[in-house]
Amino acid sequence: MPAPRKSRNELLAGTMDLLILRTLTLGRLHGYAIARHIERSSEALLRVAQGSLYPALERLQRKGWVTSTWTRSPTGRRARYYTITASGRRRLGQKISAFDELALAIARVLGRA
């Protein structure tokens, strides 16, 4: 019997901050646009549920890596738009470096580096 696969949400949990911060380097975005960008960029392999996205955005705000403002969307609805801060950009750099190190270590174990 094959081992159970982890859900995409479990796999995404360790990289959620990285994905959100990287997405916000594109500019000010509302939550739905962040989730859509991650999904499109990953060719639909990564899907971010609202139940994961909004708590992560709140956590990033508490840490000072993201700010938000309420404004009208192009459709006229009120929406919360998120922006990466200077400290968020620094943290993103650290997270990318840590991810690259981890990916290299895994590739070595798999005999692919």
N, C-alpha and C positions, 0 to 999 in steps of 0.2 A: 504494500500500500504506500503510495507516495506521501512525502511529508506535506503538511498543509502549507499553502502559500500565504504569506503575509498580505494583508490588504494594501492597496495603494496608500491609504491614509496612514497606516503604520510606517510604511517606508518613507513617506513624505514628512512625517513628524520631525525628524532630525534635520531636515533641510528647509523647513517652512520659512524661517527667518531669512535664510539666504535667498530663496526664490522671491519673496516679497520685496526685500531690499533691492535686489537686482532689477526687478520689474519697475520699482519706483525711480530708478535712475533715468527712465524714459520721460518722466515728468509727473505732474500732479494727476492722480487717478482716483476714481471711486472704487469701492470694493469689488463690484461686479467686473469692472474693467481689469482689475488686477487678476482675478480668477480666470477670466477669459484669455488674457495674455499668456498666463502660465499654461493653460490648456492648449492654446494654439501653438505656442513655441515648442511644446513637447510633443507636438503632433498627436494630441489627445491621449497621451500615455499618462499624464498627470492631471488629475481633476481635483480642484480644491473646493471642498464643501464649505458652505457658509458657517457651519458649526465649528470649523477649524480656522477659517480665515479671520473672522472678526475677533475671536479671542487672541489670535496671534497679533493682529493689528493693535489691539488694546495693550498687549504686553510690550510691543515695540514702542508705543507712545510713552508708556510708563518709564521705559529705559532711556527715553530721549532720542531715539533713533529715527522716529517718525513724528510728524505733526499732522493735524487735521483741521479742516474748516468745513462748515456747512455752507453750501451755496446751491444755486439752481443748476441742474444739468441742462444739456442742450434740449431735452424734451420738456423742460419746465418744471420737473420734479425736484424737490429738495433732496440733495445727496451730500454725503460726507466725502470729501476729497482728501487724500493722503499725499504727503510729500516727505521725501527722505531728508534728514538733516545732515549737517557736516559730520557730526559724530556717527550718524548712521552710515555715511559713506566710509568712514574709517573702519567701522565694525564690519561692513560688507567686505572690505579688503582683507580683514583678518579671517572672516568666514571662508572666503574664496581660497586663501592660502591653506587653511586647515582642511578644506574639502579636497584640494589638489593633493595634499600629503596623504590623506586617507585613500583616495582613488589610486595613487601610485602604490601604496602599500598593498592594497587588495590586488592590483594588477600583478605585483611581484609574487604574491602567494599563488595566484592563478597561473603563473608562468607566462604572463603576457607583457612583461616589462623588460 
